């Protein structure tokens, strides 16, 4: 027969850690709380508080009270050129329309100070093409557009640009004018003006 013995001096009482939740009549709740939760300890009140917190944070972000998390805004604009995706996640503007002092996105996010404050360093790298001369740069949608935007043709020919051959709307030749690099528009063919050093734009090319 088991007998209980009174605690004697020097004996250490067994330690029973306090439970964070009290249970009574199927009710589970944090100690000291007045509200009683269901048996599985999932309080509707807690869920409502969590939903309210998420809604408040979302509203603060929308109003600009909290900074937006960085978003990938790379998109394909017209003619499959590099573009900038607006906040509506639908509108895609050409890279060269970013920081052009005109709000092309509905909310003007393409003209924000954090984006345009220190060009080109403040721009995402995918919006910038570095020319052969490190001091020069152009917007990424200007690469391989047939025009000598860099001034040294590095945006049209060479390993930096990696442009495809002249398209069907262009005539391949060595241009006379500095505006072009390796092709001239077919619309200039047979216009009685020499655009290719070989004159092929006047004798061989067809518009």
Secondary structure, 3 states (H helix, E strand, C coil): CCCCCCCCCCCCCCCCCCCCEEEECCEEEECCCCCCECCCCCCHHHHHHHHHHHHHHHHHHHCCCCCCCCCCCEEECHHHCEEEECCCCCCEEEHHHCCCCCCCCCCCHHHCHHHHCCCCCCCCHHHEEECCCCCCEEEHHHCCCCCCCCCCCCCCCCCCCCCCCCCCCEEECCECCCCCCCEEEHHHCCCCCCCECCCHHHHCCCC
